[in-house]
Structures are given as structure tokens and as C-alpha cells.
Amino acid sequence: MQSSRNRAAYGFLAPYLLIFAVFWIWPIISSFVMSFQNTRINPWTFSPGANWGRLFSDPAFYNALKNTMIILVIQVPVMITLATIMAVLLNSPLLKAKGLFRFAFFAPVVVGEVAYAAVFRLMFNLDFGIVNKLLNAAGIPSISWFAEAPAAMALLIIAVTWRWAGYNAIIILAGLQSIPDDVYEAATLDRVSKLKQFIYITLPLLRPIILFCVVLSIIGSMQLFTEPFLITNRGGPGGGTETLGLFLYRQGFASLNFGYASAIAYTMAALAIAISLLNLWVGREPK
């Protein structure tokens, strides 16, 4: 009887397992094998140095890695901090029309990527962009957001933060709402200030949720492609905003060097896993 139930269960799972094997497991294995092949010649030949040897001596790879790390180190902490503040404000009992505000903060995620990139390009345009007009009104000279690498990098960080801060705020808000009110009531009776309640009660209880958001943000930063491709015109100026995701695209789909692109992809995955594990270790619960 038990064996027939097992067969029935695996029978129902079989279509999903087959699709998973064909479209996930096999491409992963095939890509890994491809990273050890020279795909610039026909037929492809086994040549680990053609890709992995080039990877660790390629200035373009280190430039993309540097840009990705700059975005990760600056943008992720800023975004998570803003998301936490937004979540606290959205959870405030003084706030009216909470549903409207929650939708407004989450809306950037559902905006089309091409549309949102076009809006940012218009807003930060040197001649008629609203951002430079506001800077001029404040007595600050116009900034060439698309012609100077530091300014273009700042623009990317602003755009990514705008798009994903609300998404993370909603996740953190769910964690805030799971904290029992009794904890805050007891702290209030003990005359603990709201600031101390936030530091010593809210943040420690939110630690797993914040770590979850940080890990998701790290993975997203390592894969960043849309913003440098659409907003800063394929990583411009002069590769100043080229990320690993965009570098992979250039090698795989522009240069058709699939072996090298596979090596880049596995390096990105390894870096994302290593940084995420390090973050989880640093943020682990003290024993």
C-alpha cells in the first residue's frame, strides 16, 4: 500500500522533475563543462586556460568586478537602511491610508524596466533634466551624469535604490508586524524610550528578516544588468559602470564567446555565495 502511494506521488511529481532536469540541471552542467572549452574555434576543444586563465588576467573583468563591488558596498547598506526606516513609518499607528502608501512604495518594482530607465535618463539629462535644474536653482553647477564615471555610478546607485527599497520595505514590514505588541507594552511600562525600543527590541527581532533582504540584495547586485545597459548606455562612459552581468552579456551574446561567459557566470555565482555566507556568519545569532 505504501509503495503504491509512493509511486503515485512520484508520478505526479514526474512532469515537474522532468522539466526541472531539462531546463535547469542540464543547462547548469552544460555551462560548467563549457567553461573549460575553447568556444572560439570549431570544433570546441577542452582548454581550461582559454577561459579561466584569461579570467584572472583580464583587466576588463577586474573593472567589471570593481564596479559591481562599489555598487554592492554602497547601495545595499543605503537601501536596507532606507527600507527599514520606510517599514517603521508604514507600521506606525499614526499613519492613515496605509494601503495606499504601501502600494506607492512597492510600485517601482512593477514598473516596466524600459519605461523606468527612460524616465531616469530624462530626469538626469544634462540640458533639460529636472535634477540639474534643481541643482542650478540651489546654486550648484549642472552635473554630466552620463559623461563622468563617478556621476554615472551615483546615478546607477540612485536608480537601483529607488526601484528596490520599497520591495525590501514591504518584506521588513511583514517582519515588524510579526513582533508581539506585548513586548513593546512591557518596555513602555518600564519607561523605555521609543528609540531604545527600536535599537534593543525591534532591530534584534528583525535580524533574520534584514539578513534575508541583505542576501537577496547581494545576489541582485552581483547580477545587475538592466540599469547599466539601459540607463548608462551599456556600462558607459568608457566602461565606468560596466557590471559583471553586463560583462557576461558582452562576452556571451555580443562576442559569442560562450565558454568565457560561462566562466564569468560561475565566478559571479561563487562570489555571491561567498559574500552571502560571510554576511550570514557575521550576522548570526550570538550564543
KEGU-475338 format. One record per residue (C-alpha): residue in three letters; chain; x, y, z. Coordinates in steps of 0.001 Angstrom, whole numbers. Layout:
type;mol;X;Y;Z
Ala;A;X;Y;Z
...
END
This chain:
type;mol;X;Y;Z
Met;A;0;0;0
Gln;A;2789;2394;968
Ser;A;4779;1585;-2175
Ser;A;1768;2297;-4404
Arg;A;1307;5657;-2687
Asn;A;4972;6454;-3282
Arg;A;4643;5546;-6949
Ala;A;1568;7755;-7260
Ala;A;3374;10669;-5570
Tyr;A;6405;10359;-7844
Gly;A;4071;10035;-10804
Phe;A;2542;13417;-10019
Leu;A;5996;14893;-9464
Ala;A;7456;13397;-12640
Pro;A;6421;16210;-15057
Tyr;A;7956;18885;-12824
Leu;A;11108;16844;-12207
Leu;A;11496;16259;-15948
Ile;A;11098;19962;-16746
Phe;A;13488;20855;-13909
Ala;A;16105;18426;-15203
Val;A;15828;19614;-18811
Phe;A;15674;23359;-18241
Trp;A;17712;23737;-15020
Ile;A;20045;20851;-14185
Trp;A;21222;20117;-17710
Pro;A;21971;23774;-18629
Ile;A;23892;24213;-15351
Ile;A;26026;21140;-16035
Ser;A;26441;22014;-19713
Ser;A;27504;25579;-18864
Phe;A;30055;24319;-16342
Val;A;31574;21958;-18926
Met;A;31541;24786;-21475
Ser;A;33623;26985;-19163
Phe;A;36554;24574;-19717
Gln;A;36229;24626;-23507
Asn;A;37625;26985;-26110
Thr;A;34444;28026;-27928
Arg;A;36182;30441;-30305
Ile;A;37242;27596;-32586
Asn;A;35276;24891;-34382
Pro;A;35011;22224;-33116
Trp;A;35153;23267;-29476
Thr;A;38120;21802;-27631
Phe;A;38949;21239;-23968
Ser;A;41210;24134;-22951
Pro;A;40770;25367;-19346
Gly;A;43346;28124;-19773
Ala;A;41398;29692;-22633
Asn;A;38710;30866;-20220
Trp;A;39805;30504;-16597
Gly;A;43361;31566;-17364
Arg;A;42121;34624;-19218
Leu;A;39604;35455;-16482
Phe;A;42214;36072;-13800
Ser;A;44369;38229;-16086
Asp;A;41658;40202;-17883
Pro;A;41610;43933;-16960
Ala;A;38053;44215;-18282
Phe;A;36894;41540;-15811
Tyr;A;38555;43304;-12883
Asn;A;36992;46596;-13985
Ala;A;33535;44993;-14011
Leu;A;34237;43322;-10659
Lys;A;35353;46652;-9147
Asn;A;32215;48433;-10374
Thr;A;29983;45655;-9056
Met;A;31668;45747;-5640
Ile;A;31311;49545;-5460
Ile;A;27580;49261;-6106
Leu;A;27239;46402;-3632
Val;A;29179;48089;-809
Ile;A;27428;51461;-1155
Gln;A;23971;50690;-2483
Val;A;22981;47658;-407
Pro;A;23565;49233;3062
Val;A;21892;52500;1986
Met;A;18905;50668;523
Ile;A;18419;48356;3519
Thr;A;18655;51323;5900
Leu;A;16053;53262;3906
Ala;A;13854;50175;3642
Thr;A;13946;49692;7425
Ile;A;13027;53329;8045
Met;A;10219;53118;5496
Ala;A;8901;49914;7077
Val;A;8839;51517;10538
Leu;A;6939;54522;9167
Leu;A;4486;52293;7311
Asn;A;3883;50355;10526
Ser;A;3180;53479;12563
Pro;A;-341;53628;14081
Leu;A;-374;57372;13305
Leu;A;-228;56747;9543
Lys;A;-3513;56996;7665
Ala;A;-4289;55310;4329
Lys;A;-1629;52652;4949
Gly;A;-2690;50578;1961
Leu;A;-2130;53494;-411
Phe;A;1340;54206;946
Arg;A;2337;50531;838
Phe;A;1296;50331;-2795
Ala;A;3161;53560;-3580
Phe;A;6406;52248;-2066
Phe;A;6051;48866;-3803
Ala;A;5000;50313;-7192
Pro;A;8558;50855;-8596
Val;A;9070;47078;-8699
Val;A;6163;46579;-11108
Val;A;7104;49483;-13386
Gly;A;8487;48298;-16720
Glu;A;12274;48328;-16825
Val;A;12472;50157;-20165
Ala;A;9992;52815;-19045
Tyr;A;11724;53423;-15729
Ala;A;15147;53611;-17425
Ala;A;13810;56145;-19933
Val;A;12388;58293;-17122
Phe;A;15730;58320;-15302
Arg;A;17587;59236;-18481
Leu;A;15249;62189;-18961
Met;A;15389;63276;-15308
Phe;A;19204;63307;-15269
Asn;A;19699;64791;-18734
Leu;A;22435;67439;-18761
Asp;A;20496;70118;-20681
Phe;A;16840;69769;-19686
Gly;A;16723;67218;-16857
Ile;A;14786;68173;-13733
Val;A;17649;67092;-11459
Asn;A;20139;69547;-12945
Lys;A;17509;72305;-12938
Leu;A;17016;71756;-9195
Leu;A;20783;71789;-8671
Asn;A;21056;75048;-10610
Ala;A;18260;76560;-8545
Ala;A;20297;75699;-5440
Gly;A;23392;77341;-6904
Ile;A;25109;74072;-7834
Pro;A;26505;73668;-11380
Ser;A;24991;71052;-13684
Ile;A;26471;67553;-13499
Ser;A;27221;65478;-16595
Trp;A;25588;62350;-15252
Phe;A;26278;60276;-18365
Ala;A;29714;61639;-19297
Glu;A;31555;61238;-15982
Ala;A;32103;57786;-14470
Pro;A;31616;58760;-10771
Ala;A;28391;60632;-11606
Ala;A;27125;57739;-13725
Met;A;27887;55319;-10885
Ala;A;25976;57548;-8457
Leu;A;23071;57598;-10903
Leu;A;23021;53789;-11026
Ile;A;23014;53571;-7231
Ile;A;20145;56068;-7016
Ala;A;18131;54199;-9653
Val;A;18594;50745;-8109
Thr;A;17804;52089;-4636
Trp;A;14621;53757;-5905
Arg;A;13493;50566;-7591
Trp;A;14125;48070;-4791
Ala;A;13945;49964;-1478
Gly;A;10145;49693;-1353
Tyr;A;10251;45977;-2140
Asn;A;12556;45346;814
Ala;A;10483;47690;2991
Ile;A;7397;45512;2454
Ile;A;9344;42408;3485
Ile;A;10677;44135;6608
Leu;A;7184;45461;7336
Ala;A;5920;41877;7436
Gly;A;8627;41112;9996
Leu;A;7636;44156;12068
Gln;A;4016;43051;12161
Ser;A;5035;39630;13456
Ile;A;6588;41134;16615
Pro;A;4130;40758;19534
Asp;A;2703;44006;20942
Asp;A;3246;42648;24472
Val;A;6983;43210;24102
Tyr;A;6538;46917;23431
Glu;A;3878;47273;26128
Ala;A;6230;45804;28727
Ala;A;9022;48111;27575
Thr;A;6691;51122;27761
Leu;A;5674;50201;31311
Asp;A;9378;50108;32185
Arg;A;9670;53616;30734
Val;A;11942;52591;27887
Ser;A;12079;55304;25214
Lys;A;10895;54635;21651
Leu;A;14437;54977;20339
Lys;A;15779;52393;22783
Gln;A;12847;50101;21968
Phe;A;13816;50291;18312
Ile;A;17516;49658;18986
Tyr;A;17229;46923;21631
Ile;A;13924;45258;20706
Thr;A;12932;45906;17092
Leu;A;16310;45540;15376
Pro;A;17343;42308;17184
Leu;A;13965;40714;16431
Leu;A;14197;41865;12810
Arg;A;17704;40416;12375
Pro;A;16614;37332;10340
Ile;A;14386;39411;8052
Ile;A;17058;42055;7465
Leu;A;19665;39361;6763
Phe;A;17264;37791;4269
Cys;A;16869;41153;2491
Val;A;20632;41715;2520
Val;A;21305;38307;945
Leu;A;18681;38925;-1759
Ser;A;20193;42357;-2428
Ile;A;23713;40927;-2677
Ile;A;22569;38349;-5217
Gly;A;20714;41046;-7161
Ser;A;23743;43361;-7143
Met;A;26005;40602;-8450
Gln;A;23566;40061;-11353
Leu;A;22917;43753;-12068
Phe;A;22340;44217;-15793
Thr;A;19269;46273;-16656
Glu;A;20334;49625;-15192
Pro;A;23864;49813;-16690
Phe;A;22564;48504;-20006
Leu;A;19611;50875;-20371
Ile;A;20404;53913;-18209
Thr;A;24149;54425;-18699
Asn;A;24207;53097;-22271
Arg;A;25811;49670;-21854
Gly;A;28143;50483;-18998
Gly;A;29353;53896;-20118
Pro;A;31155;56134;-20022
Gly;A;34174;54095;-21097
Gly;A;33202;51050;-19035
Gly;A;32884;53165;-15891
Thr;A;29593;51483;-14931
Glu;A;30044;48086;-16564
Thr;A;28991;45365;-14102
Leu;A;29707;41650;-14114
Gly;A;26243;40939;-15503
Leu;A;26797;43329;-18397
Phe;A;30332;41996;-18963
Leu;A;28931;38470;-19150
Tyr;A;26349;39626;-21699
Arg;A;29003;41267;-23868
Gln;A;31170;38149;-23895
Gly;A;28340;35664;-24408
Phe;A;25936;37424;-26765
Ala;A;27969;40198;-28390
Ser;A;31294;38367;-28844
Leu;A;29705;34857;-28909
Asn;A;32447;33626;-26580
Phe;A;30206;31253;-24657
Gly;A;32998;29452;-22834
Tyr;A;34374;32652;-21350
Ala;A;30845;33825;-20498
Ser;A;30255;30547;-18633
Ala;A;33442;31059;-16607
Ile;A;32263;34582;-15724
Ala;A;28839;33268;-14721
Tyr;A;30285;30662;-12349
Thr;A;32636;33253;-10871
Met;A;29658;35538;-10221
Ala;A;27748;32696;-8582
Ala;A;30728;31754;-6402
Leu;A;31241;35373;-5304
Ala;A;27539;35804;-4498
Ile;A;27509;32607;-2433
Ala;A;30738;33508;-609
Ile;A;29620;37059;244
Ser;A;26169;35849;1329
Leu;A;27644;33146;3578
Leu;A;30056;35682;5076
Asn;A;27153;38024;5745
Leu;A;25135;35240;7379
Trp;A;28125;34293;9528
Val;A;28703;37876;10645
Gly;A;25006;38359;11381
Arg;A;24453;35024;13128
Glu;A;22706;34907;16473
Pro;A;25155;35135;19390
Lys;A;25276;32007;21525
END
